[in-house]
Amino acid sequence: MTPKIFSKIKQNTFFVSTSIYGLSGIVNSLIPFVLLPVLTRVLSPAEYGVFLIYILLVNGLVPFTGLIISRSIVRNFIDQDKVDISSYVSSCFLLSTISTLLVFGIITLSSSTLSELFSFPENWLWAPVIASYGQTYLAVSLGLLQMNNKPILYGLTRIGHSLLLAAFTIYFVLYLDWNWEGAVFGHVLAMTFFIPAALYVLSLTKYIKLNVSYEYAIQAVKYGAPLIPHLIGTVVITMIDRIFISHFIGMEASGIYGSGYQISLILFLLITSFNQAFTPWLFPRIKAGKEKTKLKIVKVTYAYFIILMAFAFMLSLISAPFIRIYLDEAYFAAIEVIPWLLCSFVLHGMYIMFGNFLYYSKNTGILSIATLIAAIINILLNWILIPLNGIVGAAQASILAFFFAFIFTWYFSTKKVKMPWFSFYKRI
């Protein structure tokens, strides 16, 4: 009986891929997670808050320096019979380089205003630009490995990058005692190192060549441009709360909230691991258009939602004793915000799931509309709820914003990609 079960599991590529992505994601996330108690004991909440503002800036700049080329490459990968993928990747990288130079020039000219707006040192504003550019190369490399169904290489790449980041962080923060500057510089160095490494590996695998296409570049812009508001909106919903917290309460409160957010990211690990396996499994099956396959997609989606909610509930139960053991006493106030953050992550995961169907149908503009409206809701609610409820108010704002994004995305995905969402139970 047991050999037969293992044989069936081996044959189920989706299960195997999800397991490998999940395992690599756990190991990858454990590395910064292990660093968290180190950073929270070396850095004060205010210093840790500055580092989190830097991470916010990196994520906020990625849509502009990267122009969402990784998503465009992943989507066109399944159309290789029509697209020269190596030329497409090369054209996208050139596009990203030009865009990064423009962004760097704009930030240099407006550095004083941006420094005051984000409470981030003016002489360090170059750092998030460079890091966001490197993050684009990492995203493209991981996307190609994902679409090639290479979960082991995908995991090794992610883990190797995180180990490098951890090593730099320990060296600059603990050994050289550079405080938050060491954490920022270590992150920039790790992202910069990945640019030549990615180019070398992609050239060996024939995914880049000295042949760029104006047509492909325009195609990538047409696909990615509508997604820029979507990613900006996502960054606003997930990270702008720290700006509001530092404004209304102070940088120390922002650091405490950020530590709780990092703990809650354990749930987002499940979300990203599942999605990494689900996307290459989903797209060809939608394209096949078989009714039986559609039914299976619906069942997998609903099962995933149930597991997501159960896991969030479990994490909320153990979060308080865990934080008291794991973090410095200065960060104990994060306990009250974690259940709220976990709830927002559940809705975020459900929203991402239905977003996959819009990516497939190339209706990326709908995603941008949903996320922008949700971002506006989030900004307004942060402005109202943080003065009333403190750091908990920021998490409450995220819950309501992601709830809207989920409902909006779900509604339009059902219109663009027909699935038996409400009739699957009749066929069980």
Contacts in CASP RR format, 6 or more apart in sequence:
PFRMAT RR
TARGET T0000
AUTHOR 0000-0000-0000
METHOD contacts of the structure
MODEL  1
MTPKIFSKIKQNTFFVSTSIYGLSGIVNSLIPFVLLPVLTRVLSPAEYGV
FLIYILLVNGLVPFTGLIISRSIVRNFIDQDKVDISSYVSSCFLLSTIST
LLVFGIITLSSSTLSELFSFPENWLWAPVIASYGQTYLAVSLGLLQMNNK
PILYGLTRIGHSLLLAAFTIYFVLYLDWNWEGAVFGHVLAMTFFIPAALY
VLSLTKYIKLNVSYEYAIQAVKYGAPLIPHLIGTVVITMIDRIFISHFIG
MEASGIYGSGYQISLILFLLITSFNQAFTPWLFPRIKAGKEKTKLKIVKV
TYAYFIILMAFAFMLSLISAPFIRIYLDEAYFAAIEVIPWLLCSFVLHGM
YIMFGNFLYYSKNTGILSIATLIAAIINILLNWILIPLNGIVGAAQASIL
AFFFAFIFTWYFSTKKVKMPWFSFYKRI
9 15 0 8 1.000
9 16 0 8 1.000
10 16 0 8 1.000
13 149 0 8 1.000
13 281 0 8 1.000
14 277 0 8 1.000
14 278 0 8 1.000
14 281 0 8 1.000
16 151 0 8 1.000
17 149 0 8 1.000
17 151 0 8 1.000
17 277 0 8 1.000
17 280 0 8 1.000
17 281 0 8 1.000
18 273 0 8 1.000
18 274 0 8 1.000
18 277 0 8 1.000
18 278 0 8 1.000
20 151 0 8 1.000
20 152 0 8 1.000
20 154 0 8 1.000
20 155 0 8 1.000
21 151 0 8 1.000
21 154 0 8 1.000
21 155 0 8 1.000
21 273 0 8 1.000
21 274 0 8 1.000
21 276 0 8 1.000
21 277 0 8 1.000
22 269 0 8 1.000
22 270 0 8 1.000
22 273 0 8 1.000
22 274 0 8 1.000
24 151 0 8 1.000
24 152 0 8 1.000
24 154 0 8 1.000
24 155 0 8 1.000
24 156 0 8 1.000
24 158 0 8 1.000
24 159 0 8 1.000
24 273 0 8 1.000
25 155 0 8 1.000
25 158 0 8 1.000
25 159 0 8 1.000
25 269 0 8 1.000
25 272 0 8 1.000
25 273 0 8 1.000
26 269 0 8 1.000
26 273 0 8 1.000
27 155 0 8 1.000
27 159 0 8 1.000
28 155 0 8 1.000
28 158 0 8 1.000
28 159 0 8 1.000
28 162 0 8 1.000
29 265 0 8 1.000
29 266 0 8 1.000
29 269 0 8 1.000
31 159 0 8 1.000
31 162 0 8 1.000
31 163 0 8 1.000
31 165 0 8 1.000
31 166 0 8 1.000
32 162 0 8 1.000
32 165 0 8 1.000
32 166 0 8 1.000
32 262 0 8 1.000
33 262 0 8 1.000
33 266 0 8 1.000
34 166 0 8 1.000
35 166 0 8 1.000
35 169 0 8 1.000
35 170 0 8 1.000
36 259 0 8 1.000
36 262 0 8 1.000
36 263 0 8 1.000
36 326 0 8 1.000
36 327 0 8 1.000
37 326 0 8 1.000
37 327 0 8 1.000
37 328 0 8 1.000
38 170 0 8 1.000
38 173 0 8 1.000
38 174 0 8 1.000
39 48 0 8 1.000
39 51 0 8 1.000
39 169 0 8 1.000
39 173 0 8 1.000
39 183 0 8 1.000
40 48 0 8 1.000
40 259 0 8 1.000
40 327 0 8 1.000
40 328 0 8 1.000
40 330 0 8 1.000
40 331 0 8 1.000
41 328 0 8 1.000
42 173 0 8 1.000
42 174 0 8 1.000
42 179 0 8 1.000
43 51 0 8 1.000
43 173 0 8 1.000
43 179 0 8 1.000
43 180 0 8 1.000
43 183 0 8 1.000
44 252 0 8 1.000
44 330 0 8 1.000
45 251 0 8 1.000
45 252 0 8 1.000
45 253 0 8 1.000
45 254 0 8 1.000
45 255 0 8 1.000
45 256 0 8 1.000
45 259 0 8 1.000
45 330 0 8 1.000
45 331 0 8 1.000
46 250 0 8 1.000
46 251 0 8 1.000
46 252 0 8 1.000
46 255 0 8 1.000
47 179 0 8 1.000
47 180 0 8 1.000
48 180 0 8 1.000
48 255 0 8 1.000
48 258 0 8 1.000
48 259 0 8 1.000
49 180 0 8 1.000
49 242 0 8 1.000
49 246 0 8 1.000
49 251 0 8 1.000
49 252 0 8 1.000
49 254 0 8 1.000
49 255 0 8 1.000
49 258 0 8 1.000
50 119 0 8 1.000
50 120 0 8 1.000
50 121 0 8 1.000
50 180 0 8 1.000
50 251 0 8 1.000
51 180 0 8 1.000
51 183 0 8 1.000
51 184 0 8 1.000
52 242 0 8 1.000
52 254 0 8 1.000
52 255 0 8 1.000
52 258 0 8 1.000
53 118 0 8 1.000
53 119 0 8 1.000
53 120 0 8 1.000
53 242 0 8 1.000
53 243 0 8 1.000
53 246 0 8 1.000
53 254 0 8 1.000
54 120 0 8 1.000
54 124 0 8 1.000
54 127 0 8 1.000
54 128 0 8 1.000
54 180 0 8 1.000
54 183 0 8 1.000
54 184 0 8 1.000
54 187 0 8 1.000
55 187 0 8 1.000
55 239 0 8 1.000
56 118 0 8 1.000
56 235 0 8 1.000
56 239 0 8 1.000
56 240 0 8 1.000
56 242 0 8 1.000
56 243 0 8 1.000
57 118 0 8 1.000
57 120 0 8 1.000
57 125 0 8 1.000
57 128 0 8 1.000
58 128 0 8 1.000
58 131 0 8 1.000
58 132 0 8 1.000
58 135 0 8 1.000
58 187 0 8 1.000
59 132 0 8 1.000
59 235 0 8 1.000
59 238 0 8 1.000
59 239 0 8 1.000
60 128 0 8 1.000
60 132 0 8 1.000
60 231 0 8 1.000
60 232 0 8 1.000
60 235 0 8 1.000
60 239 0 8 1.000
61 103 0 8 1.000
61 128 0 8 1.000
61 129 0 8 1.000
61 132 0 8 1.000
62 132 0 8 1.000
62 135 0 8 1.000
62 136 0 8 1.000
62 231 0 8 1.000
63 227 0 8 1.000
63 228 0 8 1.000
63 231 0 8 1.000
63 232 0 8 1.000
63 235 0 8 1.000
64 99 0 8 1.000
64 103 0 8 1.000
64 132 0 8 1.000
64 228 0 8 1.000
65 96 0 8 1.000
65 99 0 8 1.000
65 100 0 8 1.000
65 103 0 8 1.000
65 129 0 8 1.000
65 132 0 8 1.000
65 133 0 8 1.000
65 136 0 8 1.000
66 96 0 8 1.000
66 99 0 8 1.000
66 100 0 8 1.000
66 132 0 8 1.000
66 133 0 8 1.000
66 136 0 8 1.000
67 92 0 8 1.000
67 95 0 8 1.000
67 96 0 8 1.000
67 99 0 8 1.000
67 220 0 8 1.000
67 221 0 8 1.000
67 224 0 8 1.000
67 225 0 8 1.000
67 228 0 8 1.000
68 223 0 8 1.000
68 224 0 8 1.000
68 225 0 8 1.000
68 227 0 8 1.000
68 228 0 8 1.000
68 231 0 8 1.000
69 92 0 8 1.000
69 93 0 8 1.000
69 95 0 8 1.000
69 96 0 8 1.000
69 136 0 8 1.000
69 140 0 8 1.000
69 220 0 8 1.000
69 224 0 8 1.000
70 136 0 8 1.000
70 139 0 8 1.000
70 140 0 8 1.000
70 142 0 8 1.000
70 143 0 8 1.000
71 223 0 8 1.000
71 224 0 8 1.000
71 227 0 8 1.000
71 359 0 8 1.000
72 92 0 8 1.000
72 219 0 8 1.000
72 220 0 8 1.000
72 223 0 8 1.000
72 224 0 8 1.000
73 85 0 8 1.000
73 88 0 8 1.000
73 89 0 8 1.000
73 92 0 8 1.000
73 140 0 8 1.000
73 143 0 8 1.000
73 144 0 8 1.000
73 220 0 8 1.000
74 143 0 8 1.000
74 144 0 8 1.000
74 146 0 8 1.000
74 147 0 8 1.000
74 279 0 8 1.000
75 223 0 8 1.000
75 359 0 8 1.000
75 360 0 8 1.000
75 362 0 8 1.000
76 83 0 8 1.000
76 85 0 8 1.000
76 88 0 8 1.000
76 219 0 8 1.000
76 223 0 8 1.000
77 85 0 8 1.000
77 144 0 8 1.000
77 147 0 8 1.000
78 147 0 8 1.000
78 283 0 8 1.000
78 284 0 8 1.000
78 287 0 8 1.000
83 216 0 8 1.000
84 213 0 8 1.000
84 216 0 8 1.000
85 207 0 8 1.000
86 206 0 8 1.000
86 207 0 8 1.000
86 208 0 8 1.000
86 209 0 8 1.000
86 211 0 8 1.000
87 209 0 8 1.000
87 211 0 8 1.000
87 212 0 8 1.000
87 213 0 8 1.000
87 216 0 8 1.000
88 213 0 8 1.000
88 216 0 8 1.000
88 219 0 8 1.000
88 220 0 8 1.000
89 140 0 8 1.000
89 144 0 8 1.000
89 202 0 8 1.000
89 207 0 8 1.000
89 208 0 8 1.000
90 208 0 8 1.000
90 209 0 8 1.000
90 210 0 8 1.000
90 211 0 8 1.000
90 212 0 8 1.000
91 212 0 8 1.000
91 213 0 8 1.000
91 214 0 8 1.000
91 216 0 8 1.000
91 217 0 8 1.000
91 220 0 8 1.000
92 140 0 8 1.000
92 216 0 8 1.000
92 217 0 8 1.000
92 220 0 8 1.000
93 137 0 8 1.000
93 140 0 8 1.000
93 208 0 8 1.000
94 212 0 8 1.000
94 217 0 8 1.000
95 217 0 8 1.000
95 220 0 8 1.000
95 221 0 8 1.000
96 133 0 8 1.000
96 136 0 8 1.000
97 133 0 8 1.000
100 129 0 8 1.000
100 132 0 8 1.000
100 133 0 8 1.000
103 129 0 8 1.000
104 126 0 8 1.000
104 129 0 8 1.000
107 114 0 8 1.000
107 125 0 8 1.000
107 126 0 8 1.000
107 129 0 8 1.000
108 125 0 8 1.000
108 126 0 8 1.000
111 122 0 8 1.000
111 125 0 8 1.000
112 122 0 8 1.000
114 120 0 8 1.000
114 122 0 8 1.000
114 125 0 8 1.000
115 121 0 8 1.000
115 122 0 8 1.000
115 125 0 8 1.000
118 243 0 8 1.000
119 243 0 8 1.000
119 246 0 8 1.000
119 247 0 8 1.000
119 251 0 8 1.000
124 181 0 8 1.000
124 184 0 8 1.000
127 184 0 8 1.000
127 185 0 8 1.000
127 187 0 8 1.000
127 188 0 8 1.000
130 188 0 8 1.000
130 191 0 8 1.000
130 192 0 8 1.000
131 187 0 8 1.000
131 188 0 8 1.000
131 191 0 8 1.000
131 192 0 8 1.000
132 191 0 8 1.000
133 191 0 8 1.000
133 195 0 8 1.000
134 191 0 8 1.000
134 192 0 8 1.000
134 194 0 8 1.000
134 195 0 8 1.000
135 191 0 8 1.000
137 194 0 8 1.000
137 195 0 8 1.000
137 198 0 8 1.000
137 199 0 8 1.000
138 157 0 8 1.000
138 161 0 8 1.000
138 191 0 8 1.000
138 194 0 8 1.000
138 198 0 8 1.000
140 198 0 8 1.000
140 202 0 8 1.000
141 157 0 8 1.000
141 194 0 8 1.000
141 198 0 8 1.000
141 201 0 8 1.000
141 202 0 8 1.000
142 154 0 8 1.000
142 157 0 8 1.000
142 158 0 8 1.000
143 154 0 8 1.000
144 202 0 8 1.000
144 205 0 8 1.000
144 207 0 8 1.000
145 151 0 8 1.000
145 153 0 8 1.000
145 154 0 8 1.000
145 157 0 8 1.000
146 154 0 8 1.000
146 276 0 8 1.000
146 279 0 8 1.000
146 280 0 8 1.000
147 280 0 8 1.000
149 280 0 8 1.000
151 276 0 8 1.000
151 277 0 8 1.000
154 276 0 8 1.000
161 190 0 8 1.000
161 194 0 8 1.000
164 190 0 8 1.000
164 193 0 8 1.000
165 186 0 8 1.000
165 187 0 8 1.000
165 190 0 8 1.000
168 185 0 8 1.000
168 186 0 8 1.000
168 187 0 8 1.000
168 189 0 8 1.000
168 190 0 8 1.000
169 182 0 8 1.000
169 183 0 8 1.000
169 186 0 8 1.000
169 187 0 8 1.000
171 186 0 8 1.000
172 178 0 8 1.000
172 181 0 8 1.000
172 182 0 8 1.000
172 183 0 8 1.000
172 185 0 8 1.000
172 186 0 8 1.000
173 179 0 8 1.000
173 182 0 8 1.000
173 183 0 8 1.000
176 182 0 8 1.000
178 185 0 8 1.000
199 208 0 8 1.000
202 208 0 8 1.000
203 209 0 8 1.000
223 362 0 8 1.000
223 364 0 8 1.000
224 364 0 8 1.000
226 364 0 8 1.000
226 365 0 8 1.000
226 367 0 8 1.000
226 368 0 8 1.000
227 364 0 8 1.000
227 365 0 8 1.000
227 367 0 8 1.000
227 368 0 8 1.000
228 368 0 8 1.000
229 365 0 8 1.000
229 368 0 8 1.000
229 369 0 8 1.000
229 371 0 8 1.000
229 372 0 8 1.000
230 364 0 8 1.000
230 365 0 8 1.000
230 367 0 8 1.000
230 368 0 8 1.000
230 370 0 8 1.000
230 371 0 8 1.000
230 372 0 8 1.000
231 371 0 8 1.000
232 371 0 8 1.000
232 372 0 8 1.000
232 375 0 8 1.000
233 371 0 8 1.000
233 372 0 8 1.000
233 374 0 8 1.000
233 375 0 8 1.000
234 371 0 8 1.000
234 375 0 8 1.000
236 375 0 8 1.000
236 378 0 8 1.000
236 379 0 8 1.000
237 371 0 8 1.000
237 374 0 8 1.000
237 375 0 8 1.000
237 378 0 8 1.000
237 398 0 8 1.000
237 401 0 8 1.000
237 402 0 8 1.000
237 405 0 8 1.000
238 348 0 8 1.000
238 398 0 8 1.000
240 375 0 8 1.000
240 378 0 8 1.000
240 379 0 8 1.000
240 382 0 8 1.000
241 257 0 8 1.000
241 378 0 8 1.000
241 382 0 8 1.000
241 386 0 8 1.000
241 394 0 8 1.000
241 395 0 8 1.000
241 397 0 8 1.000
241 398 0 8 1.000
242 254 0 8 1.000
242 255 0 8 1.000
242 257 0 8 1.000
242 258 0 8 1.000
242 394 0 8 1.000
244 382 0 8 1.000
244 383 0 8 1.000
244 386 0 8 1.000
244 394 0 8 1.000
245 253 0 8 1.000
245 254 0 8 1.000
245 257 0 8 1.000
245 386 0 8 1.000
245 390 0 8 1.000
245 391 0 8 1.000
245 394 0 8 1.000
246 253 0 8 1.000
246 254 0 8 1.000
248 386 0 8 1.000
248 387 0 8 1.000
248 390 0 8 1.000
249 386 0 8 1.000
249 390 0 8 1.000
249 391 0 8 1.000
253 390 0 8 1.000
253 391 0 8 1.000
255 331 0 8 1.000
256 330 0 8 1.000
256 331 0 8 1.000
256 333 0 8 1.000
256 334 0 8 1.000
256 391 0 8 1.000
257 334 0 8 1.000
257 337 0 8 1.000
257 391 0 8 1.000
257 394 0 8 1.000
258 334 0 8 1.000
259 327 0 8 1.000
259 331 0 8 1.000
259 334 0 8 1.000
260 323 0 8 1.000
260 331 0 8 1.000
260 334 0 8 1.000
260 337 0 8 1.000
260 338 0 8 1.000
260 341 0 8 1.000
261 341 0 8 1.000
263 319 0 8 1.000
263 322 0 8 1.000
263 323 0 8 1.000
263 326 0 8 1.000
263 334 0 8 1.000
263 338 0 8 1.000
264 315 0 8 1.000
264 338 0 8 1.000
264 341 0 8 1.000
264 342 0 8 1.000
264 345 0 8 1.000
265 345 0 8 1.000
266 315 0 8 1.000
267 308 0 8 1.000
267 311 0 8 1.000
267 312 0 8 1.000
267 315 0 8 1.000
267 342 0 8 1.000
267 345 0 8 1.000
267 346 0 8 1.000
268 345 0 8 1.000
268 348 0 8 1.000
268 349 0 8 1.000
270 307 0 8 1.000
270 308 0 8 1.000
270 311 0 8 1.000
271 308 0 8 1.000
271 345 0 8 1.000
271 348 0 8 1.000
271 349 0 8 1.000
271 352 0 8 1.000
274 304 0 8 1.000
275 349 0 8 1.000
275 352 0 8 1.000
275 353 0 8 1.000
275 356 0 8 1.000
278 300 0 8 1.000
278 304 0 8 1.000
278 353 0 8 1.000
278 356 0 8 1.000
279 356 0 8 1.000
279 359 0 8 1.000
282 297 0 8 1.000
282 356 0 8 1.000
282 360 0 8 1.000
283 360 0 8 1.000
285 293 0 8 1.000
285 294 0 8 1.000
285 296 0 8 1.000
285 297 0 8 1.000
286 294 0 8 1.000
286 297 0 8 1.000
286 357 0 8 1.000
286 360 0 8 1.000
286 417 0 8 1.000
287 360 0 8 1.000
291 420 0 8 1.000
294 418 0 8 1.000
294 419 0 8 1.000
294 420 0 8 1.000
295 420 0 8 1.000
295 424 0 8 1.000
295 427 0 8 1.000
297 419 0 8 1.000
298 419 0 8 1.000
298 420 0 8 1.000
298 421 0 8 1.000
298 424 0 8 1.000
299 424 0 8 1.000
299 428 0 8 1.000
301 353 0 8 1.000
302 424 0 8 1.000
304 353 0 8 1.000
305 350 0 8 1.000
305 353 0 8 1.000
308 346 0 8 1.000
308 349 0 8 1.000
308 350 0 8 1.000
309 346 0 8 1.000
312 342 0 8 1.000
312 343 0 8 1.000
312 345 0 8 1.000
312 346 0 8 1.000
315 338 0 8 1.000
315 342 0 8 1.000
316 338 0 8 1.000
316 339 0 8 1.000
316 342 0 8 1.000
319 335 0 8 1.000
319 338 0 8 1.000
319 339 0 8 1.000
319 342 0 8 1.000
320 335 0 8 1.000
320 338 0 8 1.000
323 331 0 8 1.000
323 332 0 8 1.000
323 334 0 8 1.000
323 335 0 8 1.000
323 338 0 8 1.000
324 332 0 8 1.000
324 335 0 8 1.000
327 334 0 8 1.000
333 391 0 8 1.000
334 391 0 8 1.000
336 391 0 8 1.000
336 392 0 8 1.000
337 391 0 8 1.000
337 392 0 8 1.000
337 394 0 8 1.000
337 395 0 8 1.000
340 392 0 8 1.000
340 393 0 8 1.000
340 395 0 8 1.000
340 396 0 8 1.000
340 398 0 8 1.000
340 399 0 8 1.000
341 395 0 8 1.000
341 398 0 8 1.000
343 395 0 8 1.000
343 399 0 8 1.000
344 395 0 8 1.000
344 398 0 8 1.000
344 399 0 8 1.000
344 402 0 8 1.000
347 399 0 8 1.000
347 402 0 8 1.000
347 403 0 8 1.000
347 405 0 8 1.000
347 406 0 8 1.000
348 402 0 8 1.000
350 406 0 8 1.000
350 410 0 8 1.000
351 370 0 8 1.000
351 402 0 8 1.000
351 405 0 8 1.000
351 406 0 8 1.000
351 409 0 8 1.000
354 406 0 8 1.000
354 409 0 8 1.000
354 410 0 8 1.000
354 413 0 8 1.000
355 367 0 8 1.000
355 409 0 8 1.000
355 413 0 8 1.000
357 413 0 8 1.000
357 416 0 8 1.000
357 417 0 8 1.000
357 419 0 8 1.000
358 364 0 8 1.000
358 365 0 8 1.000
358 366 0 8 1.000
358 367 0 8 1.000
358 409 0 8 1.000
358 412 0 8 1.000
358 413 0 8 1.000
358 416 0 8 1.000
358 417 0 8 1.000
359 367 0 8 1.000
360 417 0 8 1.000
361 413 0 8 1.000
361 416 0 8 1.000
361 417 0 8 1.000
363 412 0 8 1.000
363 416 0 8 1.000
366 409 0 8 1.000
366 412 0 8 1.000
366 416 0 8 1.000
367 409 0 8 1.000
369 408 0 8 1.000
370 404 0 8 1.000
370 405 0 8 1.000
370 408 0 8 1.000
370 409 0 8 1.000
370 412 0 8 1.000
371 405 0 8 1.000
373 404 0 8 1.000
373 405 0 8 1.000
373 408 0 8 1.000
374 401 0 8 1.000
374 402 0 8 1.000
374 404 0 8 1.000
374 405 0 8 1.000
374 408 0 8 1.000
375 401 0 8 1.000
377 397 0 8 1.000
377 400 0 8 1.000
377 401 0 8 1.000
377 404 0 8 1.000
378 397 0 8 1.000
378 398 0 8 1.000
378 400 0 8 1.000
378 401 0 8 1.000
381 393 0 8 1.000
381 396 0 8 1.000
381 397 0 8 1.000
381 400 0 8 1.000
381 401 0 8 1.000
382 393 0 8 1.000
382 394 0 8 1.000
382 397 0 8 1.000
385 393 0 8 1.000
385 394 0 8 1.000
385 396 0 8 1.000
385 397 0 8 1.000
386 393 0 8 1.000
386 394 0 8 1.000
386 397 0 8 1.000
389 396 0 8 1.000
414 421 0 8 1.000
420 427 0 8 1.000
END
